[in-house]
Amino acid sequence: MPRTFVIAQGGGPTAVINQTLAGAVAEIERRYPDARILGSRHGVRGIRDGDYVDFSDVPPERMRAIGRTPGAALGSTRDKPDAAYCELVLKGLQKVGADAFIYIGGNDTAGTQQILSDAAGGAIAFVHAPKTIDNDLVENDHTPGFISAGEFVAGAFRSVDLDFRALPGVYVGIVMGRHAGFLTAAAAAWRDDEDDGPHLIYVPERPFSVPRFIDDVRSTLDKYKRCIVAVSEGVTTEDGRALVESLVPADKLERDAHGNIKLSGSDLNMAFERALAEGLPGKRARVDALGYMPRGYIGAINETDSREAYEAGVFAVDTADHGGGSVALQVENGKTVMRRVALSAVAGKTRHMPDDFLLPDANQLSAAGMAYLNRLIPEKYQIGRPFV
Amino acid sequence: MPRTFVIAQGGGPTAVINQTLAGAVAEIERRYPDARILGSRHGVRGIRDGDYVDFSDVPPERMRAIGRTPGAALGSTRDKPDAAYCELVLKGLQKVGADAFIYIGGNDTAGTQQILSDAAGGAIAFVHAPKTIDNDLVENDHTPGFISAGEFVAGAFRSVDLDFRALPGVYVGIVMGRHAGFLTAAAAAWRDDEDDGPHLIYVPERPFSVPRFIDDVRSTLDKYKRCIVAVSEGVTTEDGRALVESLVPADKLERDAHGNIKLSGSDLNMAFERALAEGLPGKRARVDALGYMPRGYIGAINETDSREAYEAGVFAVDTADHGGGSVALQVENGKTVMRRVALSAVAGKTRHMPDDFLLPDANQLSAAGMAYLNRLIPEKYQIGRPFV
């Protein structure tokens, strides 16, 4: 009997998550020309509800075009299934006679796969294919989606720095990232010298203090007449609370369906604007969130990232053939290689930015941090040095 | 005696304003190999203060690299000189023996040139070379800087639309533009069909009403399950006040040095978030300002824009040789041509988006609006249609 594969995408879309889908579909078709390949719409929800795309109806040229397109072509979900939900998903998989389920996503997605795998008891191969702009999956050197997002952030901060050389002031750019600072750190990937922005970097791995921030900005202004700041939306204060929590009254804090504080609203922008207006009165300051641009701007899809994301999809099929697991991107002798690791090694765990990526006493990257980022996100543009 | 040219840059930087500088410098060197070319730092302020770059010290390869670099390499200024300030500038120009002053900027910059020209009485040629992402200069079909900015905005909204297909909700993207809606309208330049975002466009040329906005969003959600909105920071309510003015208490409104209400803060984001939370409770909504990215993102410099900006610099030298004036980009037989027009024709005037660029009864582009944008900003990416 021909095999049945189910594929889905979970969590936030990225610039290259569709390459992983395209890679998996192409590899299944290559290995098993008779296989049935079903795409579940909106993550596991489509399996629960029986809502599928049949890839045999999709011509290869459309799949190639989808691979080049940002966003999650199958739709995504933020659902984190509990045991009861997982039971419905398992029933759904059994109903279509699935031999393997490939779920492309971050550590929550790996967690779902582990629950399903434990419940299914070996009858179905559960595969987690990595994707996250946060770069926060353990066992991975880096994750598909991070390089494109990081390149956007590096280019954005280089551009804003040039803008603020022309019209000086303070710029605070808020970058996605709840627990890991890699993407915010990427803002500094193309700094050539001390004078280049971002001059200050604040990540969730280091406690944030408003008075210290104001001091940092003030001394940067003294030196360079402008101050460019990259800050993670997930920065926390000394007491371990999200910065936004210490700045916004408790009854005004927004929370999502999981009870997590919403970091993405304007509260944090507003809080930074107020802190700057109070701490440095009269100083031109602009606070912007980079928002969704890093994770899917169509004009900044990195080729290496794109290729690796495709390869991760290909390797996910191999992983299914070996009974399941998580696909990990590791680096050996300077080359990215794919490895099969246990779902339990990745599920629910967060990889933080190593402490030695930052200088101990300054909010700036260390040589180790720069080396890591330069390897993944090499400088892309040759700029002409301004006269100011 | 060899001629002396002074060049400066004013107003907000763009992705290509340095090409105009590079074009002017190269053309002066070609026409007058002995000429002295001085770059004034931070607009007219450098002339007032005697702060110059001497371009004879700058090698051509650096000028070419600067041309490819966003931001204003000479620095810029928001100063709008009054008569007394202009007198100091005129003295500064006389002190260096200037034969011509080329000032690259928007309509305020043209205004400064007119005051100076009137005061100087013919002894110096005053030239305005156009630049503005707002595309709001009269006499011009379009302005250098607009195409790159528009292409960024078109790509940003295409990307966000793909993101929200995957994870549905409401997205409001706030785009720069105090008086003219061209750049916000560019968000829809690559819409292929009804279902594509942005579904709603709000520009300063049409009065904005919060209740109508909520109704528009609700009916879009009913149709497409998501709603992508592009809104100019300068939208005004029926009474002619800036939207932010009607939403924020008067004592909390921020104003700039000229007394203009600051449109760029988080107040407007917050106001939209609140309006959506009240009007569509429980609905996932995200409000972002695109911020400074459109005007200088290094990864989105359009080649046509770049070339035209350079040509505007070249033509500015010709305009100086004809006694001064404003360089206008006009279109004849489908080709962009440079024309010399009077400073008074451009100075202080604002070109609005033609009313027939929008549909009369919907917040969307008309065929005329689409034709204009498609001509300037042709579709750049071939996307694969998602399955959701």
Chai-1 contact restraints between the chains, C-beta under 6 A:
chainA,res_idxA,chainB,res_idxB,connection_type,confidence,min_distance_angstrom,max_distance_angstrom,comment,restraint_id
A,P13,B,D163,contact,1.0,0.0,6.0,A-B,restraint_1
A,P13,B,A166,contact,1.0,0.0,6.0,A-B,restraint_2
A,R41,B,V388,contact,1.0,0.0,6.0,A-B,restraint_3
A,V53,B,F387,contact,1.0,0.0,6.0,A-B,restraint_4
A,R62,B,G384,contact,1.0,0.0,6.0,A-B,restraint_5
A,A65,B,G384,contact,1.0,0.0,6.0,A-B,restraint_6
A,I66,B,G384,contact,1.0,0.0,6.0,A-B,restraint_7
A,T69,B,I383,contact,1.0,0.0,6.0,A-B,restraint_8
A,T69,B,G384,contact,1.0,0.0,6.0,A-B,restraint_9
A,P70,B,S159,contact,1.0,0.0,6.0,A-B,restraint_10
A,P70,B,L162,contact,1.0,0.0,6.0,A-B,restraint_11
A,G71,B,L162,contact,1.0,0.0,6.0,A-B,restraint_12
A,G71,B,D163,contact,1.0,0.0,6.0,A-B,restraint_13
A,G71,B,A166,contact,1.0,0.0,6.0,A-B,restraint_14
A,A72,B,A166,contact,1.0,0.0,6.0,A-B,restraint_15
A,A73,B,P386,contact,1.0,0.0,6.0,A-B,restraint_16
A,A73,B,F387,contact,1.0,0.0,6.0,A-B,restraint_17
A,L74,B,F387,contact,1.0,0.0,6.0,A-B,restraint_18
A,G75,B,A166,contact,1.0,0.0,6.0,A-B,restraint_19
A,G75,B,V388,contact,1.0,0.0,6.0,A-B,restraint_20
A,S76,B,A166,contact,1.0,0.0,6.0,A-B,restraint_21
A,S76,B,L167,contact,1.0,0.0,6.0,A-B,restraint_22
A,G155,B,I298,contact,1.0,0.0,6.0,A-B,restraint_23
A,G155,B,G299,contact,1.0,0.0,6.0,A-B,restraint_24
A,R158,B,I298,contact,1.0,0.0,6.0,A-B,restraint_25
A,S159,B,P70,contact,1.0,0.0,6.0,A-B,restraint_26
A,S159,B,G296,contact,1.0,0.0,6.0,A-B,restraint_27
A,S159,B,Y297,contact,1.0,0.0,6.0,A-B,restraint_28
A,S159,B,I298,contact,1.0,0.0,6.0,A-B,restraint_29
A,V160,B,Y292,contact,1.0,0.0,6.0,A-B,restraint_30
A,L162,B,P70,contact,1.0,0.0,6.0,A-B,restraint_31
A,L162,B,G71,contact,1.0,0.0,6.0,A-B,restraint_32
A,D163,B,P13,contact,1.0,0.0,6.0,A-B,restraint_33
A,D163,B,G71,contact,1.0,0.0,6.0,A-B,restraint_34
A,D163,B,Y292,contact,1.0,0.0,6.0,A-B,restraint_35
A,D163,B,G296,contact,1.0,0.0,6.0,A-B,restraint_36
A,A166,B,P13,contact,1.0,0.0,6.0,A-B,restraint_37
A,A166,B,G71,contact,1.0,0.0,6.0,A-B,restraint_38
A,A166,B,A72,contact,1.0,0.0,6.0,A-B,restraint_39
A,A166,B,G75,contact,1.0,0.0,6.0,A-B,restraint_40
A,A166,B,S76,contact,1.0,0.0,6.0,A-B,restraint_41
A,L167,B,S76,contact,1.0,0.0,6.0,A-B,restraint_42
A,S266,B,S266,contact,1.0,0.0,6.0,A-B,restraint_43
A,S266,B,N269,contact,1.0,0.0,6.0,A-B,restraint_44
A,S266,B,M270,contact,1.0,0.0,6.0,A-B,restraint_45
A,S266,B,E273,contact,1.0,0.0,6.0,A-B,restraint_46
A,N269,B,S266,contact,1.0,0.0,6.0,A-B,restraint_47
A,M270,B,S266,contact,1.0,0.0,6.0,A-B,restraint_48
A,E273,B,S266,contact,1.0,0.0,6.0,A-B,restraint_49
A,D288,B,A289,contact,1.0,0.0,6.0,A-B,restraint_50
A,D288,B,G291,contact,1.0,0.0,6.0,A-B,restraint_51
A,A289,B,D288,contact,1.0,0.0,6.0,A-B,restraint_52
A,G291,B,D288,contact,1.0,0.0,6.0,A-B,restraint_53
A,Y292,B,V160,contact,1.0,0.0,6.0,A-B,restraint_54
A,Y292,B,D163,contact,1.0,0.0,6.0,A-B,restraint_55
A,G296,B,S159,contact,1.0,0.0,6.0,A-B,restraint_56
A,G296,B,D163,contact,1.0,0.0,6.0,A-B,restraint_57
A,Y297,B,S159,contact,1.0,0.0,6.0,A-B,restraint_58
A,I298,B,G155,contact,1.0,0.0,6.0,A-B,restraint_59
A,I298,B,R158,contact,1.0,0.0,6.0,A-B,restraint_60
A,I298,B,S159,contact,1.0,0.0,6.0,A-B,restraint_61
A,I298,B,Y381,contact,1.0,0.0,6.0,A-B,restraint_62
A,G299,B,G155,contact,1.0,0.0,6.0,A-B,restraint_63
A,G299,B,G299,contact,1.0,0.0,6.0,A-B,restraint_64
A,G299,B,A300,contact,1.0,0.0,6.0,A-B,restraint_65
A,A300,B,G299,contact,1.0,0.0,6.0,A-B,restraint_66
A,Y381,B,I298,contact,1.0,0.0,6.0,A-B,restraint_67
A,I383,B,T69,contact,1.0,0.0,6.0,A-B,restraint_68
A,G384,B,R62,contact,1.0,0.0,6.0,A-B,restraint_69
A,G384,B,A65,contact,1.0,0.0,6.0,A-B,restraint_70
A,G384,B,I66,contact,1.0,0.0,6.0,A-B,restraint_71
A,G384,B,T69,contact,1.0,0.0,6.0,A-B,restraint_72
A,P386,B,A73,contact,1.0,0.0,6.0,A-B,restraint_73
A,F387,B,V53,contact,1.0,0.0,6.0,A-B,restraint_74
A,F387,B,A73,contact,1.0,0.0,6.0,A-B,restraint_75
A,F387,B,L74,contact,1.0,0.0,6.0,A-B,restraint_76
A,V388,B,R41,contact,1.0,0.0,6.0,A-B,restraint_77
A,V388,B,G75,contact,1.0,0.0,6.0,A-B,restraint_78
